[in-house]
Amino acid sequence: MPADKEQVYNRIAVLRAERSISRRDLATALGVHYQTVGYLERGEYSPSLHLALRIAAYFEVPVEVVFSLNPFPRLGSPQ
């Protein structure tokens, strides 16, 4: 697979929902446009390393909790 087509999976939407944080509030905290958060959540845009680390820091979790090169298991499904 070409490098520009590699998928980065994320749990941004799940983390936002667990904490009742809107896209707009997250975007404001990160200093990005709220649509950028939507693009990230849908996998239409891969974050820079700096942005990925800022997102993880915002949620106070390790970056690998938020991002992965492999799909995350669906919630409630056996691993």
C-alpha atoms as an extended CHARMM CRD file, in Angstrom:
* protein
*
        79  EXT
         1         1  MET       CA              0.0000000000        0.0000000000        0.0000000000  PROA      1               0.0000000000
         2         2  PRO       CA              1.4430000000        3.4250000000       -0.8570000000  PROA      2               0.0000000000
         3         3  ALA       CA              2.5460000000        5.5060000000        2.1240000000  PROA      3               0.0000000000
         4         4  ASP       CA              0.0080000000        8.2500000000        1.3650000000  PROA      4               0.0000000000
         5         5  LYS       CA             -2.8550000000        5.7150000000        1.5490000000  PROA      5               0.0000000000
         6         6  GLU       CA             -1.9380000000        4.1810000000        4.9110000000  PROA      6               0.0000000000
         7         7  GLN       CA             -4.8060000000        4.3510000000        7.3650000000  PROA      7               0.0000000000
         8         8  VAL       CA             -4.4010000000        5.6830000000       10.8900000000  PROA      8               0.0000000000
         9         9  TYR       CA             -7.2450000000        4.5410000000       13.1200000000  PROA      9               0.0000000000
        10        10  ASN       CA             -8.3650000000        6.5700000000       16.1090000000  PROA      10              0.0000000000
        11        11  ARG       CA            -10.7170000000        6.6730000000       19.0690000000  PROA      11              0.0000000000
        12        12  ILE       CA            -11.2260000000       10.4260000000       19.1720000000  PROA      12              0.0000000000
        13        13  ALA       CA            -15.0200000000       10.1920000000       18.8550000000  PROA      13              0.0000000000
        14        14  VAL       CA            -15.2070000000        7.5660000000       21.6130000000  PROA      14              0.0000000000
        15        15  LEU       CA            -13.0240000000        9.6120000000       23.9420000000  PROA      15              0.0000000000
        16        16  ARG       CA            -15.0650000000       12.7420000000       23.2220000000  PROA      16              0.0000000000
        17        17  ALA       CA            -18.3460000000       10.9200000000       23.8530000000  PROA      17              0.0000000000
        18        18  GLU       CA            -17.1100000000        9.4090000000       27.1290000000  PROA      18              0.0000000000
        19        19  ARG       CA            -16.2260000000       12.8840000000       28.3530000000  PROA      19              0.0000000000
        20        20  SER       CA            -19.1960000000       14.7520000000       26.7960000000  PROA      20              0.0000000000
        21        21  ILE       CA            -16.8650000000       17.0180000000       24.8040000000  PROA      21              0.0000000000
        22        22  SER       CA            -18.1120000000       18.6020000000       21.5800000000  PROA      22              0.0000000000
        23        23  ARG       CA            -16.0370000000       18.7170000000       18.4120000000  PROA      23              0.0000000000
        24        24  ARG       CA            -15.9840000000       22.4750000000       18.7180000000  PROA      24              0.0000000000
        25        25  ASP       CA            -14.6920000000       22.3850000000       22.3050000000  PROA      25              0.0000000000
        26        26  LEU       CA            -11.9640000000       19.8950000000       21.4050000000  PROA      26              0.0000000000
        27        27  ALA       CA            -10.9860000000       21.9330000000       18.3620000000  PROA      27              0.0000000000
        28        28  THR       CA            -10.7590000000       25.1060000000       20.4400000000  PROA      28              0.0000000000
        29        29  ALA       CA             -8.5660000000       23.3700000000       23.0230000000  PROA      29              0.0000000000
        30        30  LEU       CA             -6.2760000000       22.0610000000       20.2730000000  PROA      30              0.0000000000
        31        31  GLY       CA             -6.2150000000       25.2740000000       18.2480000000  PROA      31              0.0000000000
        32        32  VAL       CA             -7.6650000000       23.6880000000       15.1060000000  PROA      32              0.0000000000
        33        33  HSD       CA            -10.8790000000       24.1960000000       13.1210000000  PROA      33              0.0000000000
        34        34  TYR       CA            -13.7870000000       22.0770000000       14.3690000000  PROA      34              0.0000000000
        35        35  GLN       CA            -14.0790000000       20.4660000000       10.9270000000  PROA      35              0.0000000000
        36        36  THR       CA            -10.5280000000       19.1670000000       11.3430000000  PROA      36              0.0000000000
        37        37  VAL       CA            -11.7120000000       17.1330000000       14.3220000000  PROA      37              0.0000000000
        38        38  GLY       CA            -14.4470000000       15.6240000000       12.1220000000  PROA      38              0.0000000000
        39        39  TYR       CA            -11.9400000000       14.8010000000        9.3820000000  PROA      39              0.0000000000
        40        40  LEU       CA             -9.7000000000       13.1180000000       11.9450000000  PROA      40              0.0000000000
        41        41  GLU       CA            -12.5560000000       11.1090000000       13.4500000000  PROA      41              0.0000000000
        42        42  ARG       CA            -13.6610000000        9.8480000000       10.0350000000  PROA      42              0.0000000000
        43        43  GLY       CA            -10.1090000000        8.9740000000        8.9940000000  PROA      43              0.0000000000
        44        44  GLU       CA            -10.1690000000       11.5070000000        6.1550000000  PROA      44              0.0000000000
        45        45  TYR       CA             -7.0840000000       13.1940000000        7.5720000000  PROA      45              0.0000000000
        46        46  SER       CA             -4.1120000000       11.8070000000        9.5010000000  PROA      46              0.0000000000
        47        47  PRO       CA             -2.7480000000       14.0880000000       12.1880000000  PROA      47              0.0000000000
        48        48  SER       CA              0.8150000000       15.2950000000       12.3610000000  PROA      48              0.0000000000
        49        49  LEU       CA              2.8440000000       13.7440000000       15.1490000000  PROA      49              0.0000000000
        50        50  HSD       CA              2.5910000000       17.0200000000       17.0530000000  PROA      50              0.0000000000
        51        51  LEU       CA             -1.2110000000       17.1180000000       16.7850000000  PROA      51              0.0000000000
        52        52  ALA       CA             -1.5180000000       13.4240000000       17.7160000000  PROA      52              0.0000000000
        53        53  LEU       CA              0.5360000000       14.0260000000       20.8590000000  PROA      53              0.0000000000
        54        54  ARG       CA             -1.5300000000       17.1160000000       21.7370000000  PROA      54              0.0000000000
        55        55  ILE       CA             -4.7590000000       15.1170000000       21.3540000000  PROA      55              0.0000000000
        56        56  ALA       CA             -3.4300000000       12.3570000000       23.6150000000  PROA      56              0.0000000000
        57        57  ALA       CA             -2.2720000000       14.9340000000       26.1620000000  PROA      57              0.0000000000
        58        58  TYR       CA             -5.6810000000       16.6340000000       26.0850000000  PROA      58              0.0000000000
        59        59  PHE       CA             -7.3840000000       13.3310000000       26.9590000000  PROA      59              0.0000000000
        60        60  GLU       CA             -4.5720000000       12.4700000000       29.4230000000  PROA      60              0.0000000000
        61        61  VAL       CA             -3.9340000000        9.0690000000       27.8330000000  PROA      61              0.0000000000
        62        62  PRO       CA             -0.9780000000        7.5240000000       25.9930000000  PROA      62              0.0000000000
        63        63  VAL       CA             -0.9870000000        8.2520000000       22.2590000000  PROA      63              0.0000000000
        64        64  GLU       CA             -1.5020000000        4.5420000000       21.4690000000  PROA      64              0.0000000000
        65        65  VAL       CA             -4.8430000000        4.6810000000       23.3120000000  PROA      65              0.0000000000
        66        66  VAL       CA             -6.0230000000        7.2610000000       20.7700000000  PROA      66              0.0000000000
        67        67  PHE       CA             -4.2470000000        6.1650000000       17.5650000000  PROA      67              0.0000000000
        68        68  SER       CA             -3.3130000000        2.8460000000       15.9650000000  PROA      68              0.0000000000
        69        69  LEU       CA             -2.1140000000        1.4570000000       12.6470000000  PROA      69              0.0000000000
        70        70  ASN       CA             -4.6140000000       -1.3930000000       13.1160000000  PROA      70              0.0000000000
        71        71  PRO       CA             -8.3750000000       -1.1140000000       13.5490000000  PROA      71              0.0000000000
        72        72  PHE       CA             -9.5220000000       -0.9620000000       17.1590000000  PROA      72              0.0000000000
        73        73  PRO       CA            -11.8730000000       -3.7610000000       18.2580000000  PROA      73              0.0000000000
        74        74  ARG       CA            -15.4850000000       -2.6610000000       18.2830000000  PROA      74              0.0000000000
        75        75  LEU       CA            -16.8350000000       -1.8840000000       21.7290000000  PROA      75              0.0000000000
        76        76  GLY       CA            -18.5100000000       -4.9230000000       23.2330000000  PROA      76              0.0000000000
        77        77  SER       CA            -16.9160000000       -7.3990000000       20.8120000000  PROA      77              0.0000000000
        78        78  PRO       CA            -14.6150000000      -10.1930000000       22.0250000000  PROA      78              0.0000000000
        79        79  GLN       CA            -10.9450000000       -9.4360000000       21.4600000000  PROA      79              0.0000000000
